[in-house]
Every structure is written in C-alpha cells, then in structure tokens.
C-alpha cells in the first residue's frame, strides 16, 4: 500500500464448541493497537454471554493497512 495509509486494528477471537464447530468473531476497528488489545476482554465476555456453547480458544489484533 502507498504512503499515507492509515493503519487500523481489529480484534478477532476464535471460539469453538466441544464438538469442534468454530467461529471467528471480530470487533470494531480501532486506531491503535493498545485500544484493540484493551477491547479483547469485552469481546471475550460477549462471546461467553451470547454463545454459551462456545469456548474462546484464542484472540489477537490484526493490523490493516500495513504492507504484507
């Protein structure tokens, strides 16, 4: 990507059921990695409350706008 690209971050959480069905849940885009990381616990709780048959396996923040 070219100069002037603004980097944004999105938290993505992977949650799976006991029978192996998995989903990825993404949060809103944030302007900083710190904001993204601080939002992960809220996403974790949201999955536990709204998907009681799912267990969060992992979570990370993905940067958008960076060269690959």
DOTORTOR-214740 format. One line per field, with one value per atom (N, C-alpha, C, O, CB): atom name; residue number from 1; x, y, z; residue in one letter. Coordinates in Angstrom, 1 decimal. Atoms other than C-alpha are relative to their C-alpha. Glycine has a CB too. Layout:
! residues N
site <- (CA / ...);
pos <- (NUM / ...);
x <- (X / ...);
y <- (Y / ...);
z <- (Z / ...);
code <- (A / ...);
! end
This chain:
! residues 68
site <- (N / CA / C / O / CB / N / CA / C / O / CB / N / CA / C / O / CB / N / CA / C / O / CB / N / CA / C / O / CB / N / CA / C / O / CB / N / CA / C / O / CB / N / CA / C / O / CB / N / CA / C / O / CB / N / CA / C / O / CB / N / CA / C / O / CB / N / CA / C / O / CB / N / CA / C / O / CB / N / CA / C / O / CB / N / CA / C / O / CB / N / CA / C / O / CB / N / CA / C / O / CB / N / CA / C / O / CB / N / CA / C / O / CB / N / CA / C / O / CB / N / CA / C / O / CB / N / CA / C / O / CB / N / CA / C / O / CB / N / CA / C / O / CB / N / CA / C / O / CB / N / CA / C / O / CB / N / CA / C / O / CB / N / CA / C / O / CB / N / CA / C / O / CB / N / CA / C / O / CB / N / CA / C / O / CB / N / CA / C / O / CB / N / CA / C / O / CB / N / CA / C / O / CB / N / CA / C / O / CB / N / CA / C / O / CB / N / CA / C / O / CB / N / CA / C / O / CB / N / CA / C / O / CB / N / CA / C / O / CB / N / CA / C / O / CB / N / CA / C / O / CB / N / CA / C / O / CB / N / CA / C / O / CB / N / CA / C / O / CB / N / CA / C / O / CB / N / CA / C / O / CB / N / CA / C / O / CB / N / CA / C / O / CB / N / CA / C / O / CB / N / CA / C / O / CB / N / CA / C / O / CB / N / CA / C / O / CB / N / CA / C / O / CB / N / CA / C / O / CB / N / CA / C / O / CB / N / CA / C / O / CB / N / CA / C / O / CB / N / CA / C / O / CB / N / CA / C / O / CB / N / CA / C / O / CB / N / CA / C / O / CB / N / CA / C / O / CB / N / CA / C / O / CB / N / CA / C / O / CB / N / CA / C / O / CB / N / CA / C / O / CB / N / CA / C / O / CB);
pos <- (1 / 1 / 1 / 1 / 1 / 2 / 2 / 2 / 2 / 2 / 3 / 3 / 3 / 3 / 3 / 4 / 4 / 4 / 4 / 4 / 5 / 5 / 5 / 5 / 5 / 6 / 6 / 6 / 6 / 6 / 7 / 7 / 7 / 7 / 7 / 8 / 8 / 8 / 8 / 8 / 9 / 9 / 9 / 9 / 9 / 10 / 10 / 10 / 10 / 10 / 11 / 11 / 11 / 11 / 11 / 12 / 12 / 12 / 12 / 12 / 13 / 13 / 13 / 13 / 13 / 14 / 14 / 14 / 14 / 14 / 15 / 15 / 15 / 15 / 15 / 16 / 16 / 16 / 16 / 16 / 17 / 17 / 17 / 17 / 17 / 18 / 18 / 18 / 18 / 18 / 19 / 19 / 19 / 19 / 19 / 20 / 20 / 20 / 20 / 20 / 21 / 21 / 21 / 21 / 21 / 22 / 22 / 22 / 22 / 22 / 23 / 23 / 23 / 23 / 23 / 24 / 24 / 24 / 24 / 24 / 25 / 25 / 25 / 25 / 25 / 26 / 26 / 26 / 26 / 26 / 27 / 27 / 27 / 27 / 27 / 28 / 28 / 28 / 28 / 28 / 29 / 29 / 29 / 29 / 29 / 30 / 30 / 30 / 30 / 30 / 31 / 31 / 31 / 31 / 31 / 32 / 32 / 32 / 32 / 32 / 33 / 33 / 33 / 33 / 33 / 34 / 34 / 34 / 34 / 34 / 35 / 35 / 35 / 35 / 35 / 36 / 36 / 36 / 36 / 36 / 37 / 37 / 37 / 37 / 37 / 38 / 38 / 38 / 38 / 38 / 39 / 39 / 39 / 39 / 39 / 40 / 40 / 40 / 40 / 40 / 41 / 41 / 41 / 41 / 41 / 42 / 42 / 42 / 42 / 42 / 43 / 43 / 43 / 43 / 43 / 44 / 44 / 44 / 44 / 44 / 45 / 45 / 45 / 45 / 45 / 46 / 46 / 46 / 46 / 46 / 47 / 47 / 47 / 47 / 47 / 48 / 48 / 48 / 48 / 48 / 49 / 49 / 49 / 49 / 49 / 50 / 50 / 50 / 50 / 50 / 51 / 51 / 51 / 51 / 51 / 52 / 52 / 52 / 52 / 52 / 53 / 53 / 53 / 53 / 53 / 54 / 54 / 54 / 54 / 54 / 55 / 55 / 55 / 55 / 55 / 56 / 56 / 56 / 56 / 56 / 57 / 57 / 57 / 57 / 57 / 58 / 58 / 58 / 58 / 58 / 59 / 59 / 59 / 59 / 59 / 60 / 60 / 60 / 60 / 60 / 61 / 61 / 61 / 61 / 61 / 62 / 62 / 62 / 62 / 62 / 63 / 63 / 63 / 63 / 63 / 64 / 64 / 64 / 64 / 64 / 65 / 65 / 65 / 65 / 65 / 66 / 66 / 66 / 66 / 66 / 67 / 67 / 67 / 67 / 67 / 68 / 68 / 68 / 68 / 68);
x <- (0.8 / 0.0 / 0.9 / 2.0 / -1.0 / -0.7 / 1.1 / 0.2 / -0.4 / -0.5 / -0.2 / 2.2 / -1.3 / -2.3 / 1.0 / 1.2 / -0.4 / -1.1 / -2.2 / -0.6 / 1.0 / -2.3 / -0.1 / 0.9 / 0.4 / 0.2 / -3.8 / -0.2 / -1.0 / -1.2 / 0.1 / -3.3 / -1.1 / -1.3 / 1.4 / 1.1 / -6.3 / 0.2 / 0.9 / -1.4 / -0.1 / -6.6 / -1.4 / -2.3 / 0.8 / 1.2 / -9.4 / 0.3 / 1.2 / -0.8 / -0.1 / -9.7 / -0.8 / -1.9 / -0.4 / 0.7 / -10.5 / 0.1 / 1.2 / 0.6 / 0.0 / -11.5 / -0.5 / -1.5 / -0.9 / 0.4 / -11.7 / -0.7 / -0.1 / 1.2 / 0.7 / -14.3 / -0.5 / -1.0 / -1.2 / 0.4 / -15.1 / -0.9 / -0.9 / 1.2 / 0.9 / -17.8 / 0.7 / 1.8 / -1.4 / -0.6 / -17.0 / 0.0 / 0.9 / -0.7 / 0.0 / -17.9 / 0.8 / 0.7 / -1.5 / -0.9 / -15.4 / -0.5 / 0.2 / 0.5 / 0.4 / -17.5 / 0.6 / 0.5 / -1.6 / -0.7 / -15.6 / -0.5 / -1.0 / 1.5 / 0.4 / -16.5 / 1.1 / 1.8 / -1.3 / -0.8 / -14.4 / -0.9 / -1.8 / 1.0 / 0.8 / -15.8 / 0.9 / 2.0 / -0.7 / -0.8 / -14.4 / -0.6 / -1.8 / 0.4 / 0.5 / -14.7 / 0.1 / 0.5 / 0.8 / -0.1 / -14.8 / 1.5 / 2.4 / -0.7 / -1.3 / -11.8 / 0.4 / -0.4 / 0.1 / -0.5 / -9.6 / 1.2 / 1.8 / 0.3 / -1.1 / -6.9 / 1.4 / 2.4 / -0.1 / -1.3 / -4.2 / -0.1 / -1.1 / 0.3 / -0.1 / -3.0 / -0.4 / -1.1 / 1.4 / 0.4 / -3.5 / -1.5 / -2.0 / 0.6 / 1.5 / -7.2 / -0.5 / -1.5 / -0.6 / 0.4 / -7.6 / 0.2 / -0.7 / 0.8 / -0.3 / -5.9 / -0.9 / -1.3 / 1.5 / 0.8 / -7.9 / -1.5 / -2.2 / 0.0 / 1.3 / -11.1 / -0.2 / -1.4 / -0.4 / 0.2 / -10.4 / -0.7 / -1.6 / 1.4 / 0.8 / -11.7 / -1.5 / -2.3 / 0.5 / 1.4 / -15.0 / -0.6 / -1.7 / -0.2 / 0.5 / -15.3 / 0.0 / -1.0 / 1.0 / 0.0 / -14.4 / -1.3 / -1.9 / 1.3 / 1.2 / -17.2 / -1.3 / -2.2 / -0.1 / 1.1 / -19.6 / -0.2 / -1.4 / 0.2 / 0.2 / -18.9 / -0.5 / -1.4 / 1.4 / 0.5 / -19.3 / -1.5 / -2.2 / 0.8 / 1.4 / -22.7 / -0.9 / -2.0 / -0.1 / 0.9 / -24.1 / 0.2 / -0.7 / 0.3 / -0.2 / -22.6 / 0.4 / 1.6 / 1.1 / -0.4 / -22.7 / 0.6 / 1.3 / -1.2 / -0.6 / -21.8 / 1.4 / 2.0 / -0.9 / -1.3 / -18.6 / 1.1 / 0.7 / -0.1 / -1.1 / -15.2 / 1.0 / 1.5 / 0.6 / -1.0 / -12.8 / 1.4 / 1.8 / 0.2 / -1.2 / -9.6 / 1.2 / 2.3 / 0.0 / -1.1 / -7.5 / -0.6 / -1.7 / 1.0 / 0.4 / -7.6 / 1.2 / 2.3 / -0.8 / -1.2 / -5.4 / -0.5 / -1.7 / 0.9 / 0.3 / -5.4 / 0.7 / 1.9 / 0.4 / -0.5 / -5.0 / 0.2 / -0.7 / -0.9 / -0.2 / -3.4 / -0.4 / -0.1 / 1.5 / 0.5 / -5.0 / 0.8 / 0.9 / -1.5 / -0.7 / -3.1 / 1.5 / 2.2 / -0.4 / -1.5 / 0.4 / 0.4 / -0.4 / 0.4 / -0.4 / 2.4 / 0.1 / 0.5 / 1.4 / -0.1 / 2.4 / 1.3 / 1.6 / -1.2);
y <- (-1.2 / 0.0 / 1.2 / 1.2 / 0.0 / -1.2 / 3.5 / 0.8 / 0.5 / 0.8 / -1.0 / 6.4 / 0.5 / 0.7 / 1.1 / -0.6 / 7.9 / -0.9 / -0.5 / 1.0 / 1.0 / 4.7 / 0.0 / -0.2 / -1.4 / 0.0 / 4.8 / -1.4 / -2.2 / 0.9 / 1.3 / 1.7 / -0.1 / 0.8 / -0.4 / 0.3 / 0.3 / -1.4 / -2.2 / 0.3 / 1.3 / -2.7 / -0.5 / 0.2 / 0.1 / 0.7 / -5.2 / -1.2 / -2.0 / -0.4 / 1.2 / -7.8 / -1.1 / -0.9 / 0.3 / 1.2 / -11.3 / -1.1 / -1.4 / -0.4 / 1.1 / -14.0 / -1.3 / -1.3 / 0.3 / 1.3 / -17.7 / -0.8 / -0.9 / -0.8 / 0.8 / -19.7 / -1.3 / -1.3 / 0.9 / 1.3 / -23.4 / -0.7 / -0.5 / -0.9 / 0.8 / -25.7 / -1.3 / -1.6 / -0.3 / 1.2 / -29.0 / -1.1 / -2.0 / -0.6 / 0.9 / -30.8 / 0.5 / -0.1 / -0.2 / -0.4 / -28.9 / 1.1 / 1.4 / -1.1 / -1.1 / -26.2 / 1.3 / 1.6 / 0.1 / -1.2 / -22.9 / 1.2 / 1.1 / -0.2 / -1.3 / -19.3 / 1.0 / 0.9 / 0.5 / -1.2 / -16.1 / 1.2 / 1.4 / 0.2 / -1.2 / -13.0 / 1.2 / 1.2 / -0.2 / -1.2 / -9.6 / 1.2 / 1.4 / 0.3 / -1.3 / -6.3 / 1.2 / 1.0 / 0.2 / -1.2 / -2.8 / 0.4 / 0.0 / 1.2 / -0.5 / -1.2 / 1.1 / 2.0 / 0.6 / -1.0 / 0.9 / 0.7 / 0.1 / -0.6 / -0.8 / 3.5 / -0.5 / -0.2 / 1.4 / 0.4 / 2.0 / -1.5 / -2.0 / 0.9 / 1.4 / -1.5 / -0.1 / -1.0 / -0.5 / 0.0 / -0.6 / 0.0 / -0.7 / 1.2 / 0.0 / 0.2 / -1.3 / -1.8 / 1.1 / 1.3 / -3.0 / -1.1 / -1.9 / -0.4 / 1.0 / -5.1 / 0.2 / -0.8 / 0.1 / -0.3 / -3.4 / -0.4 / -0.6 / 1.4 / 0.4 / -4.4 / -1.5 / -2.0 / 0.5 / 1.4 / -8.1 / -0.6 / -1.5 / -0.7 / 0.5 / -8.8 / 0.2 / -0.7 / 0.6 / -0.3 / -7.2 / -1.0 / -1.5 / 1.4 / 1.0 / -9.4 / -1.4 / -2.2 / 0.0 / 1.4 / -12.5 / -0.1 / -1.2 / -0.1 / 0.1 / -11.7 / -0.1 / -0.8 / 1.2 / 0.0 / -11.0 / -1.4 / -1.9 / 1.0 / 1.4 / -14.5 / -0.9 / -1.7 / -0.5 / 0.9 / -16.2 / 0.3 / -0.7 / 0.3 / -0.3 / -14.4 / -0.4 / -0.9 / 1.5 / 0.2 / -14.8 / -1.3 / -1.7 / 1.1 / 1.3 / -18.1 / -1.0 / -1.4 / 0.1 / 0.8 / -20.2 / -1.4 / -2.0 / -0.2 / 1.3 / -23.4 / 0.1 / -0.9 / -0.7 / -0.3 / -21.8 / 0.3 / 0.9 / 1.1 / -0.3 / -21.6 / 0.8 / 0.3 / -1.3 / -0.8 / -18.8 / -0.8 / -1.2 / 1.4 / 0.7 / -20.5 / 0.9 / 0.6 / -0.9 / -0.9 / -17.5 / 1.3 / 1.4 / -0.5 / -1.3 / -13.8 / 0.8 / 0.6 / 0.8 / -0.9 / -11.3 / 1.2 / 1.3 / -0.8 / -1.2 / -7.9 / -0.1 / -0.4 / 1.3 / 0.0 / -7.7 / 1.4 / 2.2 / -0.8 / -1.4 / -4.6 / 0.0 / -0.9 / 0.4 / -0.2 / -3.3 / 1.2 / 2.2 / 0.2 / -1.2 / -1.0 / -0.1 / 0.7 / 1.2 / 0.2 / -2.4 / -0.8 / -1.6 / -0.7 / 0.9 / -3.9 / -1.4 / -1.7 / 0.5 / 1.4 / -7.7 / -0.5 / -1.7 / -0.8);
z <- (0.0 / 0.0 / 0.0 / 0.4 / 1.2 / 0.1 / -0.6 / 1.2 / 2.3 / -1.1 / -1.1 / 1.6 / 0.4 / -0.4 / -0.3 / -0.5 / 3.8 / 0.4 / 0.7 / -1.0 / -0.4 / 4.5 / 1.5 / 2.2 / -0.5 / -1.4 / 7.9 / 0.5 / 0.0 / 0.4 / -0.6 / 10.0 / 1.0 / 1.8 / 0.7 / -1.0 / 11.9 / 0.5 / -0.2 / -0.7 / -0.6 / 14.1 / 0.3 / 0.7 / 1.3 / -0.3 / 14.6 / 0.9 / 0.5 / -1.3 / -0.8 / 17.4 / -0.6 / -1.0 / 1.5 / 0.5 / 16.2 / 1.1 / 1.5 / -1.4 / -1.0 / 18.6 / -0.6 / -1.4 / 1.3 / 0.5 / 17.8 / 1.1 / 2.2 / -0.6 / -1.0 / 19.7 / -0.6 / -1.8 / 0.5 / 0.5 / 19.3 / 1.1 / 2.3 / -0.2 / -0.9 / 20.7 / 0.3 / -0.3 / -0.7 / -0.4 / 22.3 / -1.2 / -1.2 / 1.2 / 1.2 / 19.0 / -1.1 / -2.2 / -0.4 / 1.1 / 17.0 / -0.9 / -1.9 / -0.7 / 0.8 / 15.4 / 0.5 / 1.7 / 0.0 / -0.4 / 15.4 / -0.8 / -1.9 / -0.2 / 0.6 / 14.7 / 0.3 / 1.3 / 0.5 / -0.2 / 14.3 / 0.2 / -0.5 / -1.2 / -0.3 / 15.9 / 0.0 / 0.7 / 1.4 / 0.1 / 15.0 / 0.7 / 0.6 / -1.4 / -0.6 / 16.9 / -0.9 / -2.1 / 1.3 / 0.9 / 15.6 / -0.2 / 0.5 / 0.7 / 0.3 / 14.0 / 1.0 / 1.4 / -1.4 / -0.9 / 16.4 / -0.7 / -1.6 / 1.3 / 0.5 / 15.7 / 0.5 / -0.1 / 0.2 / -0.6 / 18.0 / 0.4 / 0.7 / 1.2 / -0.4 / 18.9 / 1.5 / 1.9 / -0.1 / -1.4 / 22.6 / 0.2 / 1.0 / 0.8 / 0.0 / 22.0 / -0.3 / 0.3 / -0.9 / 0.4 / 20.2 / 1.1 / 1.4 / -1.3 / -1.0 / 22.9 / 1.2 / 1.8 / 0.4 / -1.1 / 25.6 / -0.2 / 0.7 / 0.5 / 0.3 / 23.8 / 0.0 / 0.1 / -1.3 / 0.1 / 23.7 / 1.2 / 1.0 / 0.0 / -1.1 / 27.3 / -0.2 / 0.3 / 1.3 / 0.2 / 26.4 / -1.1 / -0.9 / -0.5 / 1.0 / 23.2 / 0.6 / 0.3 / -1.1 / -0.6 / 25.3 / 0.8 / 0.7 / 1.0 / -0.8 / 27.7 / -0.8 / -0.5 / 1.0 / 1.0 / 24.8 / -0.5 / -0.6 / -1.1 / 0.5 / 23.4 / 1.1 / 0.8 / -0.6 / -1.1 / 26.8 / 0.3 / 0.6 / 1.2 / -0.3 / 27.3 / -1.2 / -0.9 / 0.3 / 1.2 / 23.7 / -0.6 / -1.4 / -0.9 / 0.6 / 22.7 / 1.1 / 1.2 / -1.1 / -1.2 / 25.9 / -0.3 / 0.5 / 0.9 / 0.4 / 24.0 / -0.7 / -1.1 / -1.0 / 0.6 / 22.7 / 1.0 / 2.0 / -1.1 / -0.9 / 24.4 / -0.9 / -1.9 / 0.6 / 0.7 / 23.3 / 0.1 / 1.1 / 0.6 / 0.1 / 22.1 / -0.2 / 0.3 / -1.2 / 0.2 / 21.1 / -0.5 / -0.9 / -1.1 / 0.4 / 20.4 / -0.5 / 0.1 / 1.1 / 0.5 / 18.5 / -0.7 / -1.1 / -0.9 / 0.8 / 16.9 / -1.3 / -1.4 / 0.8 / 1.4 / 13.2 / -0.5 / -0.3 / -1.0 / 0.5 / 11.7 / -1.5 / -2.3 / 0.1 / 1.3 / 8.5 / -0.6 / 0.1 / -0.1 / 0.6 / 6.1 / 0.0 / -0.5 / 0.7 / 0.0 / 6.7 / -1.2 / -1.7 / 1.3 / 1.1 / 3.9 / 0.4 / 1.6 / -0.6 / -0.4 / 3.8 / -0.5 / -0.3 / -0.7);
code <- (X / X / X / X / X / X / X / X / X / X / X / X / X / X / X / X / X / X / X / X / X / X / X / X / X / X / X / X / X / X / X / X / X / X / X / X / X / X / X / X / X / X / X / X / X / X / X / X / X / X / X / X / X / X / X / X / X / X / X / X / X / X / X / X / X / X / X / X / X / X / X / X / X / X / X / X / X / X / X / X / X / X / X / X / X / X / X / X / X / X / X / X / X / X / X / X / X / X / X / X / X / X / X / X / X / X / X / X / X / X / X / X / X / X / X / X / X / X / X / X / X / X / X / X / X / X / X / X / X / X / X / X / X / X / X / X / X / X / X / X / X / X / X / X / X / X / X / X / X / X / X / X / X / X / X / X / X / X / X / X / X / X / X / X / X / X / X / X / X / X / X / X / X / X / X / X / X / X / X / X / X / X / X / X / X / X / X / X / X / X / X / X / X / X / X / X / X / X / X / X / X / X / X / X / X / X / X / X / X / X / X / X / X / X / X / X / X / X / X / X / X / X / X / X / X / X / X / X / X / X / X / X / X / X / X / X / X / X / X / X / X / X / X / X / X / X / X / X / X / X / X / X / X / X / X / X / X / X / X / X / X / X / X / X / X / X / X / X / X / X / X / X / X / X / X / X / X / X / X / X / X / X / X / X / X / X / X / X / X / X / X / X / X / X / X / X / X / X / X / X / X / X / X / X / X / X / X / X / X / X / X / X / X / X / X / X / X / X / X / X / X / X / X / X / X / X / X / X / X / X / X / X / X / X / X / X / X / X / X / X);
! end
